[in-house]
Amino acid sequence: MSTPTFLSDQVMTLKSELESFRADFMSKVPTEIRDAMARADLDLARSGIVERALKAGDRVPDFELPDAQGKTVRLASLLKLGPVIISFYRGGWCPYCNLELRSLQKALPDFHRLGASLVAISPQTPDASLSTSEKNALEFAVLSDTDSEVASAFGISFNLADELRPIYSRFGHALPDLNSDERWLLPIPATYVVGTDGIVALAFVDVDYRKRLEPADIVASLNALAAKQAA
């Protein structure tokens, strides 16, 4: 199967939207907040979380999580039907996440044509997941990992820096209120393409939450899996 040609344009749109929002946001943020964010980013990069996260070739742990309607979704059941794309995002309050989710929605028909399903996972509550799904007109499962157990099993969960907590609260993003968990846990942005054998075919993990995997890379990975299966 060939990669849909429209995805190259979509990739540029996603990247440009992310960069445009970041430039606009950072131009309005006080210097002390920008500096605090930079320090937190550096500390997280130094923590080794990327090195500890699941990588291509690793086997993913099975999990069950509720979707926005409260229905339980199990990874093993989805893998019986085809490859699964797993996208971890911070929450519906994160504008970068919403840009990514909408981009994934645009590419959803191509994922389906290649026999794959898509799930997005965040630590927010099912009610908040429903709001995120409706706001972005998402047609794929949005799952709630409220205790961050699945994110932790993938090696991508971390505690938000103490210095950033009052800043997030000021912006209306106090995580304990949003996630019904007193801990300030978040997943770093991560997207996995998992084959029907449960092995990671493609892993994108980045401590910079302003960077996301391009849909075209997902399609390329699914094409490679299809070619391998046909060989």
N, C-alpha and C positions, 0 to 999 in steps of 0.2 A: 504494500500500500504506500502511496506517496503522501508526503506531508502537505496538508492544505496550504495553498499559497497565501491566503489572507492572513495567516498567523504572523508573517514577517512584519506586516503593517501593525498588527495588534501589539507585537512585542515592543515596537518603538513607541507606541502610544502609552503602554504601561510604564515603560522606563521614563519617558518624558513627563508623564503625570506625577510619578513618584519624585523625580528631581525637581519639578516645578513646585510641587507642594512644599518640599523640604526647603527650597530657597526662599519661598514666600514666608513660611513659618519662622525660619531662623532669622529673617530680617526684622521680625517683629518681637522677637524674644529678647529680654534683657541679657546683658553680657554675663551676669552671674549665673543665670539659668543655663545659658549655652555652655559655660565653663563646667558647671556641675554635670551636665549631660556628657560632656567630653570625658570627664574623669571617670564617670560610671562606665562608659563604653570601653575605656582603656582597661579598667579593672576587670571587667567581664571578659575581655579578650585574653587577659593574662591568667584568668582562672583555669584555663584548659578545658572549658566546657565543650568546645567544638571537637577537640580530640577525643573526648569521652562519649560523644553522641554516636548513635548508630550510623553506620556507613554502608556504602554499596558493598554487597556480599554478605552482610549480616542478616540473620534471621530476625524478623520482627516478632515481638510478643503479641499474643492474641489479647483482645480486649473487648469489653462490652460497655457501651456508653449510651445514655439517652439522647435522642434527637430533640429538636425544638418542640415537637408535639408530645414528648414523653415516651416515645416508642424506643425500645432497646435495639441498638444496632451492634452486631457482632462482626468483627473483622473476618473471622474464619468463614462465616457464611457468605460474605461478599467475595472472598477469594475463590470460592467454589464456582462463581459465575464469571470470573475474569480478573485481570489485574486491578489493583486498587491504588488510587492516588490519595495520599494522606497529607493534608496541609494544616500545620499548626499555626494558629494566629493568636494575637494577644487579647483581642476582644473587639466588640462592635464600637467601642469608644475610640479606637485607634484609626485615624484616617488612612494611614498606609495600609492597614489590614483591609479596609473597605475597598480601596483601590484594587488590591490584589484579588479580593473575593469577586468583584465585578469582572475582572479580567478572566478569572477562572470560569465564571458563568458564561462569558462569551465563547470560550473554547470548549465548553461542555459538549456540544454536538460532535466535535472531533474526537473527544475522549470516548464518547459512546460508540462512535463508528469503529473505534479500535477495540471495542469490547471492555472498556475500563469503566469503573465507577469512581466517584470522587466523594470524599468526606473531609470536612473542615472541623478542626477541634480547637476549643479554647477553654480556659478555666471559668468562664462566665456561666451563670445559671441558665437553665433551659428557657426561662422567660426572657432573659436577655438574648439568648440565641435566637429565639423566635423573632424578636425585634430586629436583630441583625439580618436574619433571613428575609423578613418582609421588606425592610428598608432597601436592601440590595436586590430584591426580586430573585432570590437564589432558588434554583431547582435541584439542588443537591443537599445531602444530609449535613446539617450543622450540629455538631455534637458537643456536649458539655462534660468537661473533665474537671469538675469542681474541686476535687481534692488533689489535682495535678498528678495522680498516680500514673496515668498513661504517659504524660510528658516526662515524668521522672524515669519511667521504664525505657523511654527512648533516649534518655540522657540529656534532655534539653531544658529541664526546669531549673530555675534559679530564683534566688531572693533579690527583689529589687533593692538597690542601694539605699541605705538609710537617708542619705543626703537628698535623694529624689522623692522620697515619700511625701513630704509636705508640699513639694512642687506639684506632684500628681494630684494631691488632694485639692490644691488651689485651682487646678484645671477641672475639678469635678471627677477625677479618676481615682478616687480612693479604692484600691483593690479589695479590701475586706468588705466594703459595701457592695461592690459590683459582683463579687464572686462568692459571697456567703462563706468566706474562709478568712479567719483572722490573720493568716499568713499573707505576706506580700509576694506571692509566687507568680511568675510569668514563664511562658516558654519562649526561648529565642526562636525567631522565624525559622521554620524548617518544613520542607516538603519532600515527601518520599514517594517514589513509584515502586510498588511492590508486585512482584510476579505471583502467579497462582501457586507457586511453591513456597511462598512466604518469605522469599529472599529479596532484599532491597536491590533493585536494579539501578536506581538513581537516587542520590541523597543530596539535598541542598540544605546546608546548615550555616547560619551566619549570625554573629552577635550583633550586627548592625540591623536593627529592625526596619530601617529605611530601604533595605535591599531585599528583593524577592525573586524567586525563580520565574523565568519567563515561560509562558505556556508552550512556546515552540520547543523548548527543551524537553518538556513533558511528552509532547507528541513524538519527538524524535526517539525518546526512550521507549515509548509504547510501540513504535514501529520496529525498533530493534528487538523487542520481546516477541512481536508477531513473526518477524523473520526467523528468529531462533527456533520458535515453535514449529514453523513450517519446514525447517531444514531437516 
